[in-house]
C-alpha cells in the first residue's frame, strides 16, 4: 500500500466525524476572515488530515459553504423556536421570534450574510441547505397561522403575513449588521428593534370590524 493511502486511512480513523469537524473549523474561518478566504486545503492542514481527505465529504468549497449555511439555518431555527417557548399567544411569539432572529444576525454577521447573500452558487442544488432554509420560514409561517386561526391577526392569508413580517425582520437585521443604523444615532439603542417589531405587529393585528 502506498504511503499516502496509509496516511489517509490512519487520518480517517482518527477523524471519524471529519465532515462535521470541517464545517466547524470552516465556520471559525468564516467568522475571522470571511467566505472568500475559507480554504479546504488550509482546513486539512489545521485538522491534520491529507489534502485530499476533505474532498471525500465536499466536492468543492461551494459545497462546504452550503453545509455551513445549512448549519446556520438550523441554529437560527433552534433559537427562534426556543424564544417562543414561554409565550402566551401568537403576537408575543412574533415579537420574541423576531428579537431572537435579529440577535442571531448581530452575533453571527458573517454567517448571516453567507446564509442570505449571493456567495453560495446554485444554493437550491444542495438539499440540506434548501430544507433548512425553508424550515426557517416555516417557523414564522406557523406563528402567523396560529394568529389567524386564533382570531388575533387580520383575516389575510397567513403566508402573506409571514412574508411581510419576514421581510421587515430580515431588513432590520441586515441594516443593523451592515452598520446602516449608525447614521440615525441609534446603533446602540436596542429599543429600536423592539419598537420596530411592535410596529410590524400592529399592522397585522385584527381590529374591530375586520
C-alpha positions in Angstrom: 0.0 0.0 0.0 1.3 3.5 -0.9 2.3 5.8 1.9 -0.4 8.4 1.0 -3.1 5.7 1.1 -1.8 4.6 4.5 -1.8 8.2 5.7 -5.4 8.7 4.5 -6.6 5.6 6.2 -4.9 6.4 9.5 -6.2 10.0 9.5 -9.7 8.9 8.6 -9.6 6.6 11.5 -8.6 9.4 13.9 -11.2 11.8 12.5 -14.3 9.7 12.4 -16.5 12.7 12.1 -14.3 14.6 9.7 -17.2 16.2 7.8 -18.6 17.9 10.9 -15.1 18.9 12.0 -14.5 20.6 8.7 -17.8 22.5 9.0 -17.0 23.7 12.5 -13.4 24.8 11.6 -14.7 26.4 8.4 -17.2 28.3 10.4 -14.4 29.6 12.6 -12.5 30.7 9.4 -15.6 32.4 8.1 -16.1 34.5 11.2 -12.4 35.5 11.2 -11.7 36.2 7.5 -14.9 36.0 5.6 -16.0 33.4 3.0 -13.5 34.3 0.3 -10.6 33.0 2.3 -12.2 29.8 3.5 -10.0 27.0 2.2 -10.4 23.3 2.1 -6.6 22.8 1.9 -6.0 25.1 4.9 -8.6 23.3 6.9 -7.0 20.0 6.1 -3.7 21.3 7.4 -5.3 22.7 10.5 -7.1 19.5 11.3 -4.2 17.3 10.4 -5.5 15.2 7.5 -4.3 14.8 4.0 -5.1 17.4 1.4 -7.5 15.1 -0.4 -9.4 14.0 2.7 -11.9 16.9 2.7 -12.9 16.2 -0.8 -14.4 12.9 0.3 -17.1 15.0 2.0 -17.3 18.1 -0.1 -16.8 18.3 -3.8 -15.6 21.9 -3.6 -15.5 25.0 -1.5 -19.0 25.9 -2.6 -20.4 22.6 -1.2 -18.6 23.3 2.1 -20.1 26.8 2.3 -23.5 25.4 1.6 -23.1 23.0 4.6 -22.1 25.9 6.8 -25.1 27.9 5.8 -27.4 24.9 6.4 -26.0 24.6 9.9 -26.6 28.3 10.4 -30.2 27.9 9.4 -30.6 25.0 11.8 -29.2 27.1 14.6 -31.4 30.1 13.7 -34.5 27.8 13.7 -33.4 26.5 17.1 -33.1 29.9 18.8 -36.3 31.3 17.3 -38.3 28.3 18.4 -36.8 28.4 21.8 -37.6 32.1 22.1 -41.3 31.2 21.7 -41.3 28.6 24.4 -42.9 30.6 27.2 -45.0 32.9 25.1 -48.8 33.2 25.7 -50.0 33.8 22.2 -49.0 34.4 18.6 -48.4 38.2 18.9 -45.9 37.6 21.7 -44.3 34.8 19.7 -43.9 37.1 16.8 -42.1 39.7 18.9 -39.8 37.1 20.6 -39.0 35.2 17.5 -38.2 38.5 15.7 -35.9 39.5 18.6 -34.1 36.1 18.5 -33.8 36.3 14.7 -32.1 39.8 14.8 -29.9 38.8 17.8 -28.7 35.8 15.8 -27.7 38.1 12.9 -26.0 40.5 15.2 -24.0 37.8 16.9 -23.1 36.0 13.6 -22.8 38.6 11.0 -20.6 36.7 8.6 -22.6 33.6 8.9 -25.9 35.5 8.4 -24.5 37.2 5.2 -23.5 33.8 3.9 -26.9 32.3 4.6 -28.8 35.1 2.8 -26.3 36.6 0.4 -25.1 35.6 -3.1 -21.8 33.9 -2.1 -23.1 30.3 -2.5 -23.6 29.4 -6.1 -26.8 27.5 -7.1 -28.0 27.0 -3.4 -31.0 25.0 -4.5 -28.7 22.3 -5.7 -27.9 21.4 -2.0 -31.0 19.7 -0.5 -29.8 20.1 3.2 -29.4 23.8 2.6 -32.8 24.2 0.8 -34.6 22.2 3.5 -33.0 24.2 6.4 -33.8 27.5 4.7 -37.4 26.5 4.2 -37.7 25.4 7.8 -36.6 28.9 9.0 -39.5 30.4 7.1 -41.9 27.7 8.4 -41.2 29.0 12.0 -42.6 32.4 11.0 -45.4 30.9 9.0 -46.6 28.7 11.9 -46.8 31.7 14.2 -48.9 33.6 11.6 -51.2 30.7 11.0 -51.7 30.4 14.8 -52.5 34.1 15.0 -55.0 33.9 12.1 -56.7 30.8 13.4 -57.0 32.3 16.9 -58.6 35.4 15.5 -55.8 37.6 16.7 -54.3 38.5 13.3 -56.2 40.1 10.4 -58.0 37.7 8.1 -55.3 37.8 5.5 -53.6 34.8 4.0 -51.1 33.6 6.7 -48.4 33.2 4.0 -48.7 36.9 3.0 -48.4 38.0 6.7 -45.4 35.7 7.1 -43.6 37.0 4.0 -44.3 40.6 5.0 -43.1 40.1 8.6 -40.0 38.2 7.5 -39.1 41.0 5.1 -39.2 43.5 7.9 -37.3 41.4 10.4 -34.7 40.5 7.8 -34.4 44.1 6.7 -33.8 45.3 10.3 -31.2 42.5 10.8 -29.4 43.3 7.5 -29.3 47.1 8.1 -28.0 46.6 11.7 -25.1 44.3 10.8 -24.2 46.5 7.8 -23.9 49.5 10.2 -26.6 51.4 8.5 -28.2 52.5 11.8 -25.1 54.4 12.7 -26.3 57.4 10.7 -29.5 57.5 12.8 -27.6 57.7 16.1 -29.5 54.6 17.4 -27.0 51.9 16.6 -26.7 51.1 20.3 -30.4 51.5 21.0 -31.9 48.0 21.4 -35.4 49.6 21.9 -35.3 50.4 18.2 -35.6 46.7 17.4 -38.5 46.1 19.8 -40.3 49.2 18.7 -39.9 48.2 15.0 -41.2 44.8 15.7 -44.2 46.1 17.6 -45.0 48.4 14.7 -44.9 45.5 12.3 -47.2 43.5 14.7 -49.6 46.4 14.8 -50.1 46.1 11.1 -51.3 42.5 11.3 -53.4 42.6 14.5 -57.1 42.1 13.9 -59.2 45.2 14.6 -62.9 45.6 15.3 -64.8 45.3 12.0 -62.2 43.2 10.3 
